[in-house]
Amino acid sequence: MGKRAFKDCTNLKRVIISKSLQSIDKYPFLNCKNLSEIIVSPDNSYFASKDGALFNKSLDTLITFPAKLKTYTIPETVRNIKRSAFINCINLQSLTIGNSVTAIPDFAFLGCSNLKKIIISNSVKNIANTAFWDCDNLEQITFGESVTSIGNNAFSSHKKIKNIVIPNSVINIGKSAFEYCENLKSVVIGNSVTNIGKHAFASCKNLEKVVMGNSVTNIGKCVFYECDNLKKIVIPKGSIEKFRNLFCERFAMKLYEE
């Protein structure tokens, strides 16, 4: 099956894959917004299906998710999610990532515009660049306690998210990771974060309060650019000089030790 084989087939509802199919290229069902089920012949040696989604034969890699479905829990057998597996699944509203998944790849959930709730399991260590970009209706993110890195633009342009708690396991927050989260009001940054990339929270116009962890050693340029309502940056006691050197004068005036 070739790259983008059925792209924009908006009336496609069901796909049956025969036992003879041996390969599937990238984005086979891109923008097939009414696709609700993919069925693979049990005699196929390369692929399998479960609950409408497409997997490799051993069910440890999720390849493609049908765009019509609204809720989904990634099975415990799955360790890998293919790049762009859920891209433009505009009907998906709630997602739970199973306890065997270790990484969320680039563009995995790009454009899931009605996704409201994400629960990221404790097995996930890395959230790659643009993993959840343009999920406009996202209201709640629950991070697992094993995430160490949040990639560039991973959660940017989320219009409804109001509060974010970065767990203590996270070491790196990438560039523009939460940029343009316009209704974000508060952020708690865990105690293991050492690096916050440039523009990480830029244009979060309603951001009022940030609690900084005690391990931060590098803050990129314009990290709070256009955060005009930011009133308070809470820092650990005894760290005022360190953070004054990390922030420009404008934001250094908003530092409070607690």
C-alpha positions as CSV (number, residue, x, y, z in Angstrom):
1,M,0.0,0.0,0.0
2,G,1.6,3.3,-1.1
3,K,2.2,6.5,0.7
4,R,-1.1,8.4,1.3
5,A,-2.9,5.7,-0.6
6,F,-6.4,6.7,0.5
7,K,-5.7,10.3,1.5
8,D,-8.8,12.5,1.7
9,C,-11.3,9.6,1.0
10,T,-13.7,11.3,3.4
11,N,-16.6,8.8,2.7
12,L,-14.4,5.7,3.5
13,K,-15.9,4.0,6.5
14,R,-14.3,0.5,6.6
15,V,-11.1,-1.1,5.3
16,I,-10.4,-4.8,5.0
17,I,-6.8,-5.8,4.6
18,S,-6.3,-9.2,3.0
19,K,-3.8,-11.9,4.0
20,S,-1.5,-11.0,1.0
21,L,-0.6,-7.4,2.0
22,Q,3.0,-7.2,3.1
23,S,3.8,-3.4,3.4
24,I,2.1,-0.2,4.2
25,D,3.8,3.2,3.6
26,K,3.3,6.4,5.5
27,Y,-0.1,8.0,6.1
28,P,-2.2,5.4,4.3
29,F,-5.6,6.8,5.5
30,L,-4.7,10.5,6.1
31,N,-7.8,12.7,6.5
32,C,-10.3,9.8,6.1
33,K,-12.4,11.4,8.8
34,N,-15.2,8.9,8.6
35,L,-13.1,5.8,8.8
36,S,-14.2,3.8,11.8
37,E,-12.7,0.4,11.4
38,I,-9.7,-1.3,9.9
39,I,-10.0,-5.1,9.7
40,V,-7.0,-7.3,9.0
41,S,-7.3,-10.9,7.9
42,P,-6.1,-13.2,10.7
43,D,-4.0,-15.1,8.0
44,N,-1.9,-11.9,7.3
45,S,1.7,-12.5,8.5
46,Y,2.6,-8.8,8.8
47,F,-0.3,-6.9,10.2
48,A,-3.2,-7.3,12.7
49,S,-6.2,-5.3,13.9
50,K,-7.8,-4.7,17.3
51,D,-10.7,-2.5,18.2
52,G,-10.6,-1.0,14.7
53,A,-6.9,0.1,14.8
54,L,-4.1,-1.2,12.7
55,F,-1.0,-2.9,14.3
56,N,2.0,-5.0,13.3
57,K,1.4,-8.7,13.7
58,S,2.7,-8.9,17.3
59,L,0.5,-6.0,18.4
60,D,3.4,-4.1,19.9
61,T,3.4,-1.3,17.4
62,L,0.3,0.9,16.7
63,I,0.5,1.9,13.0
64,T,-2.8,3.8,12.2
65,F,-5.8,4.8,14.2
66,P,-9.2,5.2,12.4
67,A,-10.3,8.9,12.5
68,K,-13.9,8.4,13.3
69,L,-13.5,6.9,16.8
70,K,-13.9,9.2,19.8
71,T,-12.3,7.5,22.8
72,Y,-9.3,5.2,22.9
73,T,-7.0,3.4,25.4
74,I,-3.8,2.2,23.8
75,P,-3.5,-1.5,24.6
76,E,-0.9,-2.8,27.1
77,T,0.8,-4.8,24.4
78,V,1.9,-1.6,22.5
79,R,5.4,-0.4,23.1
80,N,5.7,1.8,20.0
81,I,3.4,4.3,18.3
82,K,4.2,5.1,14.7
83,R,4.9,8.6,13.7
84,S,1.7,10.4,12.8
85,A,-0.4,7.4,13.8
86,F,-3.2,9.7,15.0
87,I,-2.6,12.7,12.8
88,N,-5.8,14.7,12.1
89,C,-8.1,12.3,14.0
90,I,-10.5,15.1,14.5
91,N,-13.2,13.0,16.3
92,L,-10.9,11.7,19.0
93,Q,-11.8,13.3,22.4
94,S,-10.2,11.2,25.1
95,L,-7.0,9.2,25.1
96,T,-5.2,7.0,27.6
97,I,-1.7,5.9,26.7
98,G,-1.0,2.3,27.8
99,N,1.6,1.3,30.4
100,S,4.0,-0.2,27.9
101,V,4.5,2.8,25.6
102,T,7.9,4.4,26.3
103,A,7.9,7.3,23.8
104,I,5.4,9.4,21.9
105,P,6.9,10.2,18.4
106,D,6.9,13.3,16.3
107,F,3.5,14.4,15.0
108,A,1.8,11.4,16.6
109,F,-1.4,13.4,17.6
110,L,-0.9,16.5,15.4
111,G,-4.2,18.1,14.5
112,C,-6.5,16.1,16.8
113,S,-8.6,19.2,17.2
114,N,-11.3,17.8,19.4
115,L,-9.0,15.9,21.8
116,K,-10.0,17.1,25.3
117,K,-8.2,14.8,27.7
118,I,-4.8,13.0,27.7
119,I,-3.5,10.6,30.3
120,I,0.1,9.8,29.7
121,S,1.2,6.6,31.5
122,N,4.2,6.2,33.8
123,S,6.1,4.2,31.2
124,V,6.4,7.1,28.8
125,K,9.9,8.7,29.0
126,N,10.0,11.0,25.9
127,I,7.4,13.2,24.3
128,A,8.8,14.2,20.9
129,N,8.6,17.4,18.9
130,T,5.1,18.5,17.8
131,A,3.6,15.3,19.4
132,F,0.3,17.1,20.4
133,W,0.6,20.3,18.3
134,D,-2.7,22.0,17.3
135,C,-5.0,20.0,19.6
136,D,-7.1,23.1,20.0
137,N,-9.6,21.8,22.5
138,L,-7.3,20.1,24.9
139,E,-8.3,20.9,28.4
140,Q,-6.4,18.4,30.6
141,I,-3.0,16.8,30.4
142,T,-1.9,14.3,33.0
143,F,1.8,13.5,32.8
144,G,3.2,10.2,34.0
145,E,6.0,10.2,36.5
146,S,8.7,8.9,34.1
147,V,8.6,11.6,31.4
148,T,12.1,13.1,31.2
149,S,11.8,15.2,28.0
150,I,9.1,17.4,26.4
151,G,10.0,18.2,22.8
152,N,9.8,21.4,20.8
153,N,6.2,22.5,20.1
154,A,5.0,19.4,21.8
155,F,1.9,21.1,23.3
156,S,1.8,24.4,21.5
157,S,-1.4,26.1,20.4
158,H,-3.7,24.6,23.0
159,K,-6.4,27.2,23.4
160,K,-8.2,25.7,26.4
161,I,-5.6,24.3,28.8
162,K,-5.5,26.4,32.0
163,N,-3.1,24.6,34.4
164,I,0.0,22.5,33.8
165,V,2.0,20.6,36.3
166,I,5.4,19.4,35.0
167,P,6.4,16.3,37.0
168,N,9.6,16.0,38.9
169,S,10.9,13.4,36.4
170,V,11.2,16.0,33.6
171,I,14.7,17.3,32.8
172,N,14.2,19.2,29.6
173,I,11.3,21.4,28.3
174,G,11.9,22.1,24.6
175,K,11.6,25.2,22.5
176,S,8.0,26.6,22.2
177,A,6.7,23.5,24.1
178,F,3.7,25.4,25.4
179,E,3.7,28.5,23.2
180,Y,0.4,30.0,22.2
181,C,-1.5,28.3,25.1
182,E,-3.5,31.4,25.3
183,N,-5.7,30.5,28.3
184,L,-3.0,29.0,30.4
185,K,-3.0,30.6,33.9
186,S,-0.6,28.6,36.0
187,V,2.5,26.4,35.5
188,V,4.3,24.3,38.1
189,I,7.8,23.2,36.9
190,G,9.2,20.1,38.5
191,N,12.3,20.0,40.6
192,S,14.4,18.0,38.0
193,V,14.0,20.5,35.1
194,T,17.4,21.9,34.2
195,N,16.6,23.4,30.8
196,I,13.6,25.5,29.6
197,G,13.9,26.2,25.9
198,K,13.3,29.5,24.2
199,H,9.7,30.6,23.7
200,A,8.6,27.6,25.9
201,F,5.7,29.6,27.3
202,A,5.7,32.6,24.9
203,S,2.3,34.1,24.0
204,C,0.5,32.5,26.9
205,K,-1.3,35.8,27.3
206,N,-3.3,34.8,30.4
207,L,-0.4,33.2,32.3
208,E,-0.4,34.7,35.9
209,K,1.8,32.4,38.0
210,V,4.8,30.2,37.5
211,V,6.4,28.0,40.1
212,M,10.0,27.2,39.3
213,G,11.8,24.0,40.4
214,N,15.1,24.2,42.2
215,S,17.3,22.6,39.4
216,V,16.8,25.1,36.6
217,T,20.2,26.2,35.2
218,N,19.3,27.4,31.7
219,I,16.3,29.5,30.5
220,G,16.1,30.2,26.8
221,K,15.4,33.6,25.2
222,C,11.9,35.0,25.3
223,V,10.6,32.1,27.4
224,F,7.7,34.3,28.7
225,Y,7.5,36.6,25.6
226,E,4.1,38.3,25.4
227,C,3.0,36.9,28.8
228,D,1.8,40.4,29.8
229,N,-0.4,39.1,32.7
230,L,2.4,37.2,34.4
231,K,2.4,38.6,38.0
232,K,4.5,36.1,40.0
233,I,7.4,33.7,39.4
234,V,7.8,31.6,42.6
235,I,11.4,30.4,43.2
236,P,12.9,28.3,46.0
237,K,14.2,30.1,49.1
238,G,17.8,31.1,48.8
239,S,17.9,31.1,45.0
240,I,17.1,34.8,44.2
241,E,20.5,35.6,42.8
242,K,20.6,32.6,40.5
243,F,17.3,33.4,39.0
244,R,18.0,37.1,38.6
245,N,20.9,36.0,36.4
246,L,18.7,33.7,34.4
247,F,15.9,36.2,33.7
248,C,15.9,39.6,32.0
249,E,15.2,42.6,34.3
250,R,11.5,42.7,33.4
251,F,10.9,39.3,34.8
252,A,13.5,39.4,37.5
253,M,11.2,42.0,39.2
254,K,8.5,39.3,39.4
255,L,10.6,36.8,41.4
256,Y,9.3,35.7,44.8
257,E,11.0,33.3,47.1
258,E,8.8,30.8,48.9
